[in-house]
Amino acid sequence: MICSETYLELLESYLDEYGIETTNEQRRLLLTHLDLVVEKNKVMNLTRILTPEDAVQRHVVDSLLILPSVKKCELSRRQSFVDIGTGAGFPGVPLGIVTDYEGLLIDSVGKKISAVNEFVRDLGLTERLKAESIRVEDLARSNYASYDLVVARAVADLGVLVEYASPLLKQGGHLVVSKARIGDDEVRRGTGTAERTGMKYVSRETYELPEDAGHREILTYVREGKSQVKLPRQTGMAKHKPLVS
C-alpha cells in the first residue's frame, strides 16, 4: 500500500525540494490515487511503473512539476483546465487535488477514461473533475475557446500540442507542457506553430526528478492572438501534416 506514513513523508520531502506546498490531506489523496492505479493495473494496462518509490517520483512528483509554471500564469481559483492524453489520470488528477481548478481529463482510449472516472469518484472529486473519451479536435469544435489552461505530459510533439491547445484556450489562456529531454528541432516546431496559431512562447523550466529518476522540461505558451489557420483542423492532421515540419 503506497498511502502509508512512510510514503507520505517521502512525498512531502520530495515536494519540499521543489517548493511545492501541499497539505497532509492532499498528499493522502495523491497517494490514494496511486493505490487505485496500481489496483486497477492488475486487470488492465495503465502503467509500467509499479514500485512505490517509482510511482511517487514518476507519477506524482512528475505531474506536480508543472505547478510552479501553472501558478506563474496567475489563474484565479476555480479556473478550468484540460488534460490532454491523461492516461491513468496524470497530471490531471494531481493538479485537481492540489488546486481548486475544474478539470476535464481526456484520452482516446475509452477503458482508461472509465478507470479515471472511477478514480475521481473514489477520491471524492466528481464536483470538479471528470474524464471523457474524446479526440482533442472534437473537443475544440464543441468547446471552442472555453478553457483557461491546457496541460499535457509526454503526449506528442510540441508543435502538435501547441496546435491542439490554441482552439481550446480563451484569449490569455495558457498551455503548460511537460517533456523529457527536448531537442532544438522540436522547440523550433513549437515556436513556429505558436506563431501560426495565435500562441506565444512564455518560458522553459528544467528539473531533475528525485533519485536520478529523469529530466523534465516544462514549457509554457499563452494564447494572445488570432490563428493564421482555421482551427481545429481535421482529426489527425496536426500529427500527420504538422503546420511546421
C-alpha positions as CSV (number, residue, x, y, z in Angstrom):
1,M,0.0,0.0,0.0
2,I,1.5,3.3,-1.1
3,C,-0.7,5.5,1.0
4,S,1.2,5.0,4.2
5,E,3.1,7.2,6.7
6,T,6.4,6.2,5.1
7,Y,5.4,7.4,1.6
8,L,3.5,10.4,2.9
9,E,6.8,11.6,4.5
10,L,8.7,10.7,1.4
11,L,6.3,12.6,-0.9
12,E,6.4,15.7,1.4
13,S,10.2,15.7,1.4
14,Y,10.3,15.4,-2.4
15,L,7.8,18.2,-3.0
16,D,9.5,20.5,-0.5
17,E,12.7,20.3,-2.6
18,Y,10.8,22.0,-5.4
19,G,9.0,24.5,-3.2
20,I,5.6,22.8,-3.9
21,E,3.3,23.3,-0.9
22,T,0.7,20.7,-0.1
23,T,-1.5,19.8,2.9
24,N,-1.4,16.4,4.5
25,E,-4.9,15.6,3.2
26,Q,-3.8,16.5,-0.3
27,R,-0.8,14.2,0.0
28,R,-3.1,11.4,1.2
29,L,-5.3,11.8,-1.8
30,L,-2.3,11.9,-4.2
31,L,-1.1,8.6,-2.8
32,T,-4.6,7.1,-2.7
33,H,-4.8,7.8,-6.4
34,L,-1.6,5.8,-6.9
35,D,-3.0,2.9,-4.9
36,L,-6.1,3.0,-7.1
37,V,-4.0,3.0,-10.2
38,V,-1.9,0.0,-9.0
39,E,-5.0,-2.0,-8.1
40,K,-6.7,-1.3,-11.5
41,N,-3.4,-2.1,-13.2
42,K,-4.0,-5.8,-12.2
43,V,-6.9,-6.0,-14.7
44,M,-5.8,-3.5,-17.4
45,N,-2.6,-1.9,-18.6
46,L,-2.4,1.6,-17.2
47,T,1.2,1.9,-16.3
48,R,4.5,0.1,-16.2
49,I,5.6,2.0,-13.1
50,L,4.5,-0.1,-10.2
51,T,7.1,0.1,-7.4
52,P,6.0,2.6,-4.7
53,E,9.2,4.7,-5.0
54,D,9.0,4.9,-8.8
55,A,5.3,5.7,-8.7
56,V,5.8,8.6,-6.2
57,Q,8.6,10.0,-8.2
58,R,7.5,9.4,-11.8
59,H,3.8,9.9,-11.4
60,V,3.0,12.3,-8.5
61,V,6.2,14.4,-8.3
62,D,6.5,14.4,-12.1
63,S,2.9,15.6,-12.5
64,L,3.2,18.4,-10.0
65,L,6.4,19.8,-11.5
66,I,4.1,21.7,-13.8
67,L,2.6,23.5,-10.8
68,P,5.2,26.3,-10.4
69,S,4.7,27.2,-14.1
70,V,0.9,27.0,-13.8
71,K,1.0,29.4,-10.8
72,K,3.0,31.9,-12.8
73,C,0.1,32.0,-15.2
74,E,-1.7,33.8,-12.4
75,L,-5.0,32.0,-12.9
76,S,-7.7,32.7,-10.4
77,R,-9.3,30.0,-8.3
78,R,-11.9,27.7,-9.9
79,Q,-10.5,28.1,-13.3
80,S,-10.9,25.4,-15.9
81,F,-8.3,23.1,-17.5
82,V,-8.0,20.3,-20.0
83,D,-5.5,17.4,-19.5
84,I,-4.7,16.1,-23.0
85,G,-3.9,12.3,-23.1
86,T,-4.5,11.8,-19.4
87,G,-3.8,8.0,-19.4
88,A,-4.3,6.9,-15.7
89,G,-5.1,10.5,-14.7
90,F,-1.7,12.2,-14.9
91,P,-1.2,15.1,-14.5
92,G,-4.9,16.0,-14.3
93,V,-5.8,14.2,-11.1
94,P,-2.8,15.5,-9.1
95,L,-3.4,19.0,-10.4
96,G,-7.0,18.8,-9.4
97,I,-6.1,17.6,-6.0
98,V,-3.7,20.5,-5.1
99,T,-5.7,23.3,-6.8
100,D,-9.3,24.4,-6.9
101,Y,-9.5,24.2,-10.7
102,E,-12.2,22.4,-12.6
103,G,-10.7,19.9,-15.0
104,L,-11.6,17.8,-18.0
105,L,-9.3,14.8,-18.5
106,I,-9.4,13.4,-22.0
107,D,-8.0,10.4,-23.7
108,S,-8.9,8.5,-26.8
109,V,-8.9,5.1,-25.0
110,G,-12.3,4.5,-23.5
111,K,-11.2,1.9,-21.0
112,K,-8.7,4.3,-19.5
113,I,-11.3,7.0,-19.2
114,S,-13.7,4.6,-17.4
115,A,-10.9,3.9,-14.9
116,V,-10.1,7.5,-14.4
117,N,-13.7,8.3,-13.7
118,E,-13.7,5.6,-11.1
119,F,-10.6,7.1,-9.5
120,V,-12.2,10.6,-9.5
121,R,-15.4,9.2,-7.8
122,D,-13.4,7.2,-5.2
123,L,-11.3,10.3,-4.4
124,G,-14.4,12.4,-3.9
125,L,-13.5,14.8,-6.7
126,T,-16.6,14.5,-9.0
127,E,-17.7,18.1,-8.4
128,R,-14.5,19.4,-10.1
129,L,-13.0,16.7,-12.2
130,K,-14.4,14.4,-15.0
131,A,-12.9,12.3,-17.7
132,E,-14.1,11.9,-21.2
133,S,-13.1,9.7,-24.2
134,I,-12.9,12.3,-27.0
135,R,-10.5,13.4,-29.6
136,V,-8.9,16.8,-28.8
137,E,-10.1,18.2,-32.2
138,D,-13.7,17.2,-31.5
139,L,-13.5,18.8,-28.0
140,A,-12.2,22.0,-29.6
141,R,-15.2,22.0,-32.1
142,S,-17.7,21.7,-29.3
143,N,-16.0,23.8,-26.7
144,Y,-14.1,26.4,-28.7
145,A,-12.0,28.9,-26.6
146,S,-13.6,27.6,-23.4
147,Y,-10.6,26.8,-21.2
148,D,-8.1,28.8,-19.1
149,L,-5.4,26.2,-19.1
150,V,-4.3,23.1,-21.1
151,V,-1.8,20.7,-19.7
152,A,-0.1,17.7,-21.2
153,R,2.7,15.3,-20.1
154,A,4.8,13.5,-22.7
155,V,1.9,13.0,-25.1
156,A,3.0,14.3,-28.5
157,D,5.4,16.6,-30.4
158,L,5.5,20.2,-29.0
159,G,4.2,21.6,-32.3
160,V,1.2,19.2,-32.2
161,L,0.4,20.2,-28.6
162,V,0.6,23.9,-29.4
163,E,-1.9,23.4,-32.3
164,Y,-4.2,21.3,-30.1
165,A,-4.2,23.9,-27.4
166,S,-4.9,27.0,-29.4
167,P,-8.6,26.5,-30.2
168,L,-9.3,25.2,-26.7
169,L,-7.9,28.2,-24.9
170,K,-9.6,31.5,-24.1
171,Q,-7.6,34.6,-25.0
172,G,-4.9,34.9,-22.3
173,G,-5.2,31.1,-21.6
174,H,-2.0,29.1,-21.2
175,L,-0.6,25.8,-22.3
176,V,1.9,24.1,-20.0
177,V,3.7,21.0,-21.3
178,S,5.9,18.6,-19.5
179,K,8.5,16.8,-21.7
180,A,11.7,14.8,-21.1
181,R,14.8,16.0,-22.9
182,I,13.7,18.0,-25.9
183,G,15.7,18.8,-29.0
184,D,16.2,22.1,-30.7
185,D,14.1,20.9,-33.7
186,E,11.1,20.2,-31.5
187,V,11.5,23.6,-29.8
188,R,11.6,25.2,-33.3
189,R,8.5,23.4,-34.3
190,G,6.7,24.5,-31.2
191,T,7.7,28.1,-31.6
192,G,6.9,28.1,-35.3
193,T,3.5,26.5,-34.7
194,A,2.8,29.1,-32.0
195,E,3.4,31.9,-34.4
196,R,0.9,30.5,-36.8
197,T,-1.8,29.7,-34.3
198,G,-2.0,32.8,-32.2
199,M,0.1,31.4,-29.4
200,K,3.3,32.9,-27.8
201,Y,6.2,31.2,-26.1
202,V,6.5,32.2,-22.5
203,S,9.0,30.2,-20.6
204,R,11.1,27.0,-20.3
205,E,12.0,25.5,-16.9
206,T,14.2,22.4,-16.3
207,Y,14.1,20.0,-13.4
208,E,15.7,16.7,-12.3
209,L,13.3,14.2,-10.7
210,P,14.4,12.7,-7.3
211,E,16.9,9.9,-7.2
212,D,18.0,10.4,-10.8
213,A,14.6,9.3,-12.0
214,G,14.7,11.6,-15.0
215,H,15.0,15.0,-16.6
216,R,12.0,17.2,-17.2
217,E,11.4,20.4,-19.1
218,I,8.3,22.5,-18.6
219,L,7.3,24.8,-21.5
220,T,4.6,27.4,-21.3
221,Y,2.8,29.2,-24.0
222,V,0.0,31.8,-23.9
223,R,-2.8,32.4,-26.5
224,E,-2.8,36.1,-27.2
225,G,-3.7,36.5,-30.8
226,K,-5.7,35.0,-33.7
227,S,-4.7,31.9,-35.6
228,Q,-3.5,32.3,-39.2
229,V,-5.1,28.9,-40.0
230,K,-8.6,27.7,-39.2
231,L,-8.5,25.6,-36.1
232,P,-9.2,22.9,-35.2
233,R,-8.1,21.1,-38.4
234,Q,-9.5,17.7,-39.4
235,T,-8.8,15.0,-36.9
236,G,-5.2,13.7,-37.2
237,M,-3.8,16.5,-39.4
238,A,-1.8,18.1,-36.5
239,K,0.2,14.8,-36.2
240,H,0.3,13.7,-39.8
241,K,0.6,17.1,-41.6
242,P,2.1,19.4,-39.0
243,L,2.0,23.2,-39.6
244,V,5.8,23.3,-39.1
245,S,7.9,20.3,-40.1
